[in-house]
C-alpha cells in the first residue's frame, strides 16, 4: 500500500466548491437566522469542511427588514461603540438601527458568530444583505436555500 494514500486531504480556497445561495429572512428569528447563515458561510455543512480555510458558500440574505426579534429586544438591546475620544461612547438601540439601516442588524448578528480573526474577516466578505426581495447578484446564478433544512 502506498503511504501517500493515507494522507489527509484538506480543502483550500482553490479546491473548495463555492456556490451562491439566497436566504429569505422574512419571518425568521434574528439569532437563529444568523447562526445558520454563519454555519453556511463557514462551510460546516460540507463534507470537505476545513477549519483553517475559506471553503464555505457565498450567501445573499433578502428581506432583511422583515426579520423578527423575540421578547423586548427591539427596545432593550443596544449596540455600543466608541469613537476613540474621551467621552466618545455612542449607544444606538436596535429599534433606531432597524429604522435607519435594517441590513446592518443582520450583518452585525452574522459577523458576531464568525471567528474573530483574519479568517473571520475574510469569511464576512462572503455575506450580502439586502433590504427587500430584489438583489443585483443574478449573474452569479444563486440557488435558494431553505434554512429549516440545515441542522447545526
Protein Blocks (a to p, Z undefined) as FASTA:
>chain_A
ZZklmpccdddfklpccddddddfehiafklmmmmmmmmmnopmpmkbcfkbcfbdcddd
ehkllcccehjllmmpccdddehiahiaccddfklmmmmmmmlmmmmmmmmmpccbfklm
mmmmmpccdedjbdcklmnopadddfklpcZZ
